[in-house]
């Protein structure tokens, strides 16, 4: 598991700060969604938290992938 986390956070030249911050934010949004689901009367995740989760995944993690694809060699 430790090796998996190292590979996840590391790139060829070191740790990706964007990927790390996106993962930390993603975990926080998941925890907030879980808490708000438990506290809601209907038991459904509020739409704004779901949209925030999608933006974190698409923005934070997607930009890192796009940057690697179009990086100058």
N, CA, C and O atoms as a GROMACS GRO file, in nm:
protein
  292
    1UNK      N    1   0.083  -0.119   0.000
    1UNK     CA    2   0.000   0.000   0.000
    1UNK      C    3   0.087   0.126   0.000
    1UNK      O    4   0.057   0.223  -0.068
    2UNK      N    5   0.195   0.122   0.077
    2UNK     CA    6   0.284   0.237   0.083
    2UNK      C    7   0.346   0.266  -0.054
    2UNK      O    8   0.360   0.381  -0.094
    3UNK      N    9   0.382   0.160  -0.124
    3UNK     CA   10   0.441   0.176  -0.257
    3UNK      C   11   0.338   0.233  -0.356
    3UNK      O   12   0.373   0.314  -0.442
    4UNK      N   13   0.214   0.191  -0.342
    4UNK     CA   14   0.107   0.243  -0.428
    4UNK      C   15   0.090   0.394  -0.408
    4UNK      O   16   0.076   0.468  -0.505
    5UNK      N   17   0.089   0.437  -0.284
    5UNK     CA   18   0.072   0.580  -0.255
    5UNK      C   19   0.192   0.658  -0.308
    5UNK      O   20   0.176   0.768  -0.362
    6UNK      N   21   0.311   0.602  -0.293
    6UNK     CA   22   0.430   0.668  -0.348
    6UNK      C   23   0.420   0.684  -0.499
    6UNK      O   24   0.449   0.791  -0.552
    7UNK      N   25   0.378   0.578  -0.568
    7UNK     CA   26   0.365   0.585  -0.714
    7UNK      C   27   0.254   0.681  -0.755
    7UNK      O   28   0.264   0.748  -0.858
    8UNK      N   29   0.149   0.689  -0.675
    8UNK     CA   30   0.038   0.778  -0.706
    8UNK      C   31   0.078   0.924  -0.697
    8UNK      O   32   0.038   1.006  -0.780
    9UNK      N   33   0.156   0.956  -0.597
    9UNK     CA   34   0.192   1.096  -0.574
    9UNK      C   35   0.319   1.138  -0.647
    9UNK      O   36   0.346   1.258  -0.658
   10UNK      N   37   0.396   1.045  -0.695
   10UNK     CA   38   0.524   1.080  -0.757
   10UNK      C   39   0.514   1.073  -0.909
   10UNK      O   40   0.441   0.991  -0.966
   11UNK      N   41   0.588   1.162  -0.971
   11UNK     CA   42   0.603   1.154  -1.116
   11UNK      C   43   0.751   1.128  -1.142
   11UNK      O   44   0.825   1.092  -1.050
   12UNK      N   45   0.794   1.145  -1.264
   12UNK     CA   46   0.932   1.116  -1.296
   12UNK      C   47   1.032   1.199  -1.218
   12UNK      O   48   1.142   1.152  -1.189
   13UNK      N   49   0.996   1.322  -1.183
   13UNK     CA   50   1.091   1.410  -1.117
   13UNK      C   51   1.052   1.448  -0.974
   13UNK      O   52   1.118   1.533  -0.915
   14UNK      N   53   0.951   1.390  -0.919
   14UNK     CA   54   0.913   1.421  -0.782
   14UNK      C   55   0.763   1.420  -0.761
   14UNK      O   56   0.688   1.371  -0.845
   15UNK      N   57   0.723   1.474  -0.650
   15UNK     CA   58   0.582   1.474  -0.612
   15UNK      C   59   0.505   1.582  -0.687
   15UNK      O   60   0.554   1.695  -0.702
   16UNK      N   61   0.387   1.549  -0.735
   16UNK     CA   62   0.301   1.645  -0.802
   16UNK      C   63   0.215   1.715  -0.697
   16UNK      O   64   0.126   1.654  -0.638
   17UNK      N   65   0.241   1.842  -0.674
   17UNK     CA   66   0.166   1.916  -0.572
   17UNK      C   67   0.020   1.935  -0.613
   17UNK      O   68  -0.068   1.936  -0.527
   18UNK      N   69  -0.006   1.950  -0.742
   18UNK     CA   70  -0.145   1.966  -0.788
   18UNK      C   71  -0.224   1.839  -0.762
   18UNK      O   72  -0.337   1.845  -0.715
   19UNK      N   73  -0.165   1.725  -0.794
   19UNK     CA   74  -0.234   1.598  -0.774
   19UNK      C   75  -0.257   1.573  -0.625
   19UNK      O   76  -0.364   1.527  -0.586
   20UNK      N   77  -0.158   1.605  -0.543
   20UNK     CA   78  -0.170   1.585  -0.399
   20UNK      C   79  -0.280   1.673  -0.342
   20UNK      O   80  -0.362   1.626  -0.264
   21UNK      N   81  -0.282   1.800  -0.378
   21UNK     CA   82  -0.385   1.890  -0.326
   21UNK      C   83  -0.524   1.852  -0.377
   21UNK      O   84  -0.622   1.867  -0.305
   22UNK      N   85  -0.532   1.804  -0.501
   22UNK     CA   86  -0.661   1.760  -0.554
   22UNK      C   87  -0.712   1.638  -0.477
   22UNK      O   88  -0.831   1.627  -0.451
   23UNK      N   89  -0.623   1.546  -0.442
   23UNK     CA   90  -0.665   1.428  -0.366
   23UNK      C   91  -0.709   1.464  -0.225
   23UNK      O   92  -0.808   1.410  -0.175
   24UNK      N   93  -0.638   1.554  -0.160
   24UNK     CA   94  -0.678   1.599  -0.026
   24UNK      C   95  -0.814   1.667  -0.031
   24UNK      O   96  -0.900   1.643   0.054
   25UNK      N   97  -0.834   1.753  -0.131
   25UNK     CA   98  -0.963   1.820  -0.146
   25UNK      C   99  -1.074   1.721  -0.177
   25UNK      O  100  -1.185   1.733  -0.125
   26UNK      N  101  -1.043   1.622  -0.260
   26UNK     CA  102  -1.140   1.519  -0.294
   26UNK      C  103  -1.184   1.443  -0.169
   26UNK      O  104  -1.303   1.418  -0.150
   27UNK      N  105  -1.090   1.405  -0.085
   27UNK     CA  106  -1.125   1.335   0.039
   27UNK      C  107  -1.211   1.422   0.130
   27UNK      O  108  -1.304   1.373   0.193
   28UNK      N  109  -1.180   1.550   0.138
   28UNK     CA  110  -1.260   1.641   0.220
   28UNK      C  111  -1.402   1.655   0.168
   28UNK      O  112  -1.497   1.655   0.246
   29UNK      N  113  -1.418   1.665   0.037
   29UNK     CA  114  -1.552   1.678  -0.021
   29UNK      C  115  -1.632   1.550   0.000
   29UNK      O  116  -1.752   1.556   0.026
   30UNK      N  117  -1.566   1.434  -0.010
   30UNK     CA  118  -1.636   1.307   0.014
   30UNK      C  119  -1.684   1.300   0.158
   30UNK      O  120  -1.796   1.257   0.184
   31UNK      N  121  -1.600   1.340   0.252
   31UNK     CA  122  -1.639   1.339   0.393
   31UNK      C  123  -1.755   1.435   0.418
   31UNK      O  124  -1.849   1.402   0.489
   32UNK      N  125  -1.748   1.555   0.359
   32UNK     CA  126  -1.858   1.651   0.375
   32UNK      C  127  -1.987   1.600   0.312
   32UNK      O  128  -2.095   1.622   0.367
   33UNK      N  129  -1.978   1.531   0.199
   33UNK     CA  130  -2.097   1.475   0.136
   33UNK      C  131  -2.158   1.366   0.225
   33UNK      O  132  -2.280   1.357   0.238
   34UNK      N  133  -2.074   1.286   0.286
   34UNK     CA  134  -2.122   1.181   0.375
   34UNK      C  135  -2.193   1.241   0.497
   34UNK      O  136  -2.300   1.195   0.536
   35UNK      N  137  -2.132   1.343   0.556
   35UNK     CA  138  -2.191   1.407   0.673
   35UNK      C  139  -2.323   1.474   0.637
   35UNK      O  140  -2.421   1.463   0.711
   36UNK      N  141  -2.327   1.543   0.524
   36UNK     CA  142  -2.452   1.611   0.486
   36UNK      C  143  -2.561   1.511   0.448
   36UNK      O  144  -2.680   1.540   0.466
   37UNK      N  145  -2.523   1.394   0.395
   37UNK     CA  146  -2.622   1.292   0.365
   37UNK      C  147  -2.682   1.237   0.494
   37UNK      O  148  -2.802   1.213   0.501
   38UNK      N  149  -2.599   1.217   0.594
   38UNK     CA  150  -2.650   1.167   0.722
   38UNK      C  151  -2.742   1.269   0.789
   38UNK      O  152  -2.837   1.230   0.857
   39UNK      N  153  -2.715   1.397   0.771
   39UNK     CA  154  -2.794   1.502   0.836
   39UNK      C  155  -2.916   1.545   0.755
   39UNK      O  156  -3.000   1.618   0.806
   40UNK      N  157  -2.926   1.502   0.631
   40UNK     CA  158  -3.040   1.545   0.549
   40UNK      C  159  -3.162   1.459   0.580
   40UNK      O  160  -3.150   1.342   0.617
   41UNK      N  161  -3.278   1.518   0.563
   41UNK     CA  162  -3.403   1.447   0.593
   41UNK      C  163  -3.433   1.340   0.489
   41UNK      O  164  -3.492   1.237   0.521
   42UNK      N  165  -3.392   1.364   0.364
   42UNK     CA  166  -3.423   1.269   0.257
   42UNK      C  167  -3.315   1.164   0.238
   42UNK      O  168  -3.339   1.062   0.174
   43UNK      N  169  -3.195   1.186   0.294
   43UNK     CA  170  -3.086   1.090   0.277
   43UNK      C  171  -3.018   1.097   0.143
   43UNK      O  172  -2.955   1.001   0.098
   44UNK      N  173  -3.030   1.213   0.077
   44UNK     CA  174  -2.971   1.232  -0.055
   44UNK      C  175  -2.862   1.339  -0.045
   44UNK      O  176  -2.878   1.438   0.027
   45UNK      N  177  -2.753   1.319  -0.118
   45UNK     CA  178  -2.645   1.418  -0.120
   45UNK      C  179  -2.697   1.545  -0.187
   45UNK      O  180  -2.755   1.537  -0.296
   46UNK      N  181  -2.677   1.661  -0.125
   46UNK     CA  182  -2.719   1.786  -0.190
   46UNK      C  183  -2.648   1.805  -0.324
   46UNK      O  184  -2.533   1.765  -0.342
   47UNK      N  185  -2.717   1.866  -0.417
   47UNK     CA  186  -2.666   1.879  -0.553
   47UNK      C  187  -2.538   1.961  -0.559
   47UNK      O  188  -2.449   1.930  -0.638
   48UNK      N  189  -2.527   2.066  -0.478
   48UNK     CA  190  -2.407   2.149  -0.483
   48UNK      C  191  -2.283   2.073  -0.436
   48UNK      O  192  -2.173   2.101  -0.483
   49UNK      N  193  -2.297   1.979  -0.344
   49UNK     CA  194  -2.182   1.899  -0.301
   49UNK      C  195  -2.144   1.800  -0.410
   49UNK      O  196  -2.026   1.777  -0.434
   50UNK      N  197  -2.242   1.741  -0.475
   50UNK     CA  198  -2.214   1.650  -0.585
   50UNK      C  199  -2.143   1.722  -0.699
   50UNK      O  200  -2.047   1.670  -0.756
   51UNK      N  201  -2.190   1.842  -0.732
   51UNK     CA  202  -2.124   1.920  -0.838
   51UNK      C  203  -1.982   1.959  -0.798
   51UNK      O  204  -1.892   1.957  -0.881
   52UNK      N  205  -1.962   1.993  -0.672
   52UNK     CA  206  -1.828   2.025  -0.623
   52UNK      C  207  -1.735   1.905  -0.634
   52UNK      O  208  -1.618   1.921  -0.669
   53UNK      N  209  -1.786   1.787  -0.606
   53UNK     CA  210  -1.707   1.665  -0.619
   53UNK      C  211  -1.665   1.643  -0.764
   53UNK      O  212  -1.550   1.606  -0.791
   54UNK      N  213  -1.756   1.665  -0.856
   54UNK     CA  214  -1.723   1.650  -0.997
   54UNK      C  215  -1.620   1.752  -1.043
   54UNK      O  216  -1.529   1.719  -1.120
   55UNK      N  217  -1.631   1.876  -0.997
   55UNK     CA  218  -1.535   1.979  -1.034
   55UNK      C  219  -1.396   1.950  -0.980
   55UNK      O  220  -1.296   1.975  -1.047
   56UNK      N  221  -1.389   1.896  -0.859
   56UNK     CA  222  -1.259   1.861  -0.801
   56UNK      C  223  -1.193   1.750  -0.882
   56UNK      O  224  -1.074   1.756  -0.912
   57UNK      N  225  -1.270   1.649  -0.916
   57UNK     CA  226  -1.214   1.538  -0.993
   57UNK      C  227  -1.172   1.586  -1.132
   57UNK      O  228  -1.060   1.559  -1.176
   58UNK      N  229  -1.260   1.656  -1.199
   58UNK     CA  230  -1.229   1.702  -1.335
   58UNK      C  231  -1.121   1.808  -1.340
   58UNK      O  232  -1.033   1.804  -1.426
   59UNK      N  233  -1.128   1.903  -1.249
   59UNK     CA  234  -1.032   2.013  -1.250
   59UNK      C  235  -0.896   1.974  -1.197
   59UNK      O  236  -0.795   1.991  -1.265
   60UNK      N  237  -0.894   1.924  -1.078
   60UNK     CA  238  -0.766   1.894  -1.014
   60UNK      C  239  -0.690   1.779  -1.076
   60UNK      O  240  -0.572   1.790  -1.108
   61UNK      N  241  -0.759   1.667  -1.092
   61UNK     CA  242  -0.690   1.549  -1.145
   61UNK      C  243  -0.682   1.552  -1.297
   61UNK      O  244  -0.585   1.503  -1.355
   62UNK      N  245  -0.781   1.609  -1.362
   62UNK     CA  246  -0.779   1.616  -1.508
   62UNK      C  247  -0.672   1.708  -1.562
   62UNK      O  248  -0.611   1.679  -1.664
   63UNK      N  249  -0.649   1.820  -1.494
   63UNK     CA  250  -0.545   1.912  -1.539
   63UNK      C  251  -0.406   1.850  -1.531
   63UNK      O  252  -0.320   1.878  -1.615
   64UNK      N  253  -0.384   1.768  -1.431
   64UNK     CA  254  -0.254   1.700  -1.419
   64UNK      C  255  -0.232   1.605  -1.536
   64UNK      O  256  -0.122   1.596  -1.589
   65UNK      N  257  -0.336   1.535  -1.575
   65UNK     CA  258  -0.325   1.443  -1.688
   65UNK      C  259  -0.303   1.519  -1.817
   65UNK      O  260  -0.220   1.479  -1.899
   66UNK      N  261  -0.376   1.628  -1.838
   66UNK     CA  262  -0.360   1.708  -1.960
   66UNK      C  263  -0.221   1.768  -1.966
   66UNK      O  264  -0.160   1.774  -2.074
   67UNK      N  265  -0.170   1.811  -1.854
   67UNK     CA  266  -0.035   1.869  -1.850
   67UNK      C  267   0.070   1.764  -1.890
   67UNK      O  268   0.166   1.797  -1.960
   68UNK      N  269   0.053   1.642  -1.846
   68UNK     CA  270   0.148   1.536  -1.882
   68UNK      C  271   0.138   1.501  -2.030
   68UNK      O  272   0.240   1.474  -2.094
   69UNK      N  273   0.017   1.502  -2.085
   69UNK     CA  274   0.001   1.465  -2.225
   69UNK      C  275   0.067   1.567  -2.317
   69UNK      O  276   0.135   1.530  -2.412
   70UNK      N  277   0.046   1.696  -2.289
   70UNK     CA  278   0.095   1.801  -2.377
   70UNK      C  279   0.227   1.864  -2.332
   70UNK      O  280   0.262   1.972  -2.378
   71UNK      N  281   0.298   1.798  -2.244
   71UNK     CA  282   0.426   1.851  -2.198
   71UNK      C  283   0.530   1.846  -2.310
   71UNK      O  284   0.531   1.752  -2.391
   72UNK      N  285   0.616   1.946  -2.314
   72UNK     CA  286   0.721   1.948  -2.416
   72UNK      C  287   0.824   1.842  -2.380
   72UNK      O  288   0.860   1.824  -2.264
   73UNK      N  289   0.869   1.774  -2.482
   73UNK     CA  290   0.965   1.667  -2.459
   73UNK      C  291   1.105   1.707  -2.496
   73UNK      O  292   1.198   1.628  -2.482
   0.00000   0.00000   0.00000
